[in-house]
Amino acid sequence: MDVEVTTRILAALEREQVRYVVFGAVALALHGLPRATEYLDLFIAPERDNIERLKSALRSVFDDPRIDEITAEDLLGDYPVVQYVPPEGTFHLDVLTRLGELYDFASLEAERVTFAGVSVSVVTRRMLYRMKKATVRPKDWADAAAIVDEFGPQDD
């Protein structure tokens, strides 16, 4: 994870008042269990004005006209996922408003944590555990096990 870029993105999201929640490997790191990753997973509220605030936040970090290719139609459509790859580096963002039929922005349990001096919105450990244990990827199962090892059982 590129800490400097991640910090700049999260600070920009806060500054632009984007309704978002960090999940995935960066959320794992925000809860104190760092794992190597090259992307930032974000759920955002499925609202046109929120998507515009997201684009404004990204423009404040990256000088990239391709940010305008992120559209409300994509993020509010049948497959509401957009991957944004900045022009430099290997770090990228996966932005979602819904993950299949399992999760949407409104269904996420979130909390505020501080990262590099910025207060950010992140899924709770319990929510992250649920998301990780339910996939088919072995690295997600390992993440779920690490959450249990570090923080104890997370089942309801």
C-alpha positions in Angstrom: 0.0 0.0 0.0 1.3 3.4 -0.9 0.7 5.2 2.5 1.3 8.7 1.1 -1.2 8.3 -1.8 -3.7 6.5 0.4 -3.5 9.3 3.0 -4.0 12.0 0.3 -7.0 10.1 -1.1 -8.6 9.6 2.2 -8.0 13.2 3.3 -9.5 14.4 -0.1 -12.6 12.2 0.5 -13.1 13.8 3.9 -12.5 17.3 2.6 -15.1 16.8 -0.2 -17.5 15.1 2.3 -17.8 11.9 0.3 -19.9 9.3 1.9 -17.6 6.3 1.7 -16.4 3.3 3.7 -13.0 1.6 3.3 -13.0 -2.2 3.1 -10.6 -4.9 2.0 -6.9 -5.1 2.8 -6.6 -1.4 3.6 -9.4 -1.8 6.2 -7.5 -4.8 7.6 -4.4 -2.5 8.0 -6.6 0.3 9.5 -7.6 -2.3 12.2 -3.9 -3.1 12.9 -3.3 -6.1 10.7 -1.3 -4.8 7.7 -1.2 -7.0 4.6 0.5 -6.1 1.3 -1.9 -4.6 -1.2 -1.8 -2.4 -4.2 -5.3 -1.1 -4.2 -7.8 0.7 -2.0 -11.4 -0.7 -1.9 -14.1 1.9 -1.3 -17.8 1.5 -1.0 -19.5 4.8 -1.7 -23.1 5.9 -1.2 -25.1 5.4 -4.4 -26.0 9.0 -5.0 -25.2 11.1 -8.0 -24.0 14.1 -6.0 -21.8 11.8 -3.9 -20.2 10.3 -7.0 -19.5 13.9 -8.2 -17.9 14.6 -4.8 -15.8 11.5 -5.2 -14.6 12.7 -8.6 -13.8 16.1 -7.2 -11.7 14.5 -4.4 -9.8 12.4 -6.9 -9.1 15.4 -9.1 -7.6 17.1 -6.1 -5.1 14.3 -5.8 -4.5 13.3 -9.4 -4.2 15.5 -12.5 -6.0 13.0 -14.7 -8.8 13.8 -17.2 -9.8 10.1 -17.1 -11.4 10.7 -13.7 -14.3 12.2 -15.8 -14.9 8.7 -17.1 -16.2 7.6 -13.7 -20.0 8.0 -14.2 -23.1 7.8 -12.1 -24.5 5.5 -14.7 -21.7 3.0 -14.1 -21.9 3.2 -10.3 -25.7 3.1 -10.2 -26.1 0.5 -12.9 -26.3 -3.3 -12.9 -22.6 -3.9 -12.2 -21.8 -0.9 -9.9 -18.0 -1.2 -9.8 -15.4 1.1 -11.2 -11.6 0.6 -11.1 -9.6 3.8 -11.2 -5.9 3.5 -12.0 -4.0 6.7 -11.5 -1.5 7.7 -14.3 1.5 7.0 -12.2 2.5 4.1 -9.9 0.9 0.7 -9.4 -1.7 1.7 -6.8 -5.3 1.8 -7.8 -8.9 2.1 -6.4 -11.8 -0.2 -6.7 -15.0 1.9 -6.1 -18.3 0.1 -5.5 -21.9 1.0 -4.5 -22.9 -2.6 -4.2 -21.2 -6.0 -4.1 -23.6 -8.4 -5.8 -26.6 -9.1 -3.7 -24.5 -9.5 -0.5 -23.6 -5.9 0.4 -24.5 -2.4 -0.4 -23.4 0.9 1.2 -26.4 1.0 3.6 -25.7 -2.6 4.9 -22.2 -1.9 6.0 -21.2 -1.6 9.7 -18.7 1.2 9.8 -16.7 3.2 12.3 -14.3 6.1 12.4 -10.6 5.4 12.9 -7.5 7.7 12.6 -5.0 7.0 9.8 -1.9 9.2 9.4 -3.7 12.0 11.2 -6.9 11.7 9.2 -10.2 10.4 10.6 -11.6 7.9 8.1 -14.7 5.7 7.7 -13.9 2.0 7.7 -15.9 -1.2 8.0 -15.9 -2.7 11.6 -13.7 -5.7 12.3 -16.9 -7.8 12.5 -18.1 -6.6 9.1 -14.7 -7.1 7.6 -14.6 -10.7 9.0 -18.0 -11.4 7.5 -16.9 -10.1 4.1 -13.6 -12.0 4.2 -14.9 -15.4 5.3 -17.7 -15.4 2.7 -15.4 -15.3 -0.4 -13.8 -18.1 -2.4 -10.3 -16.6 -2.2 -7.8 -18.3 0.2 -6.1 -14.9 1.0 -9.5 -13.7 2.3 -9.9 -16.8 4.4 -6.4 -16.1 5.8 -7.5 -12.5 6.5 -10.6 -13.7 8.4 -8.5 -16.1 10.4 -6.0 -13.3 11.3 -8.9 -11.2 12.5 -10.1 -14.0 14.8 -6.5 -14.7 16.0 -5.9 -11.1 16.8 -9.3 -9.9 18.1 -11.2 -13.1 19.0 -14.4 -14.6 17.5 -16.4 -12.1 15.3 -19.5 -14.2 14.6 -22.8 -12.9 15.8 
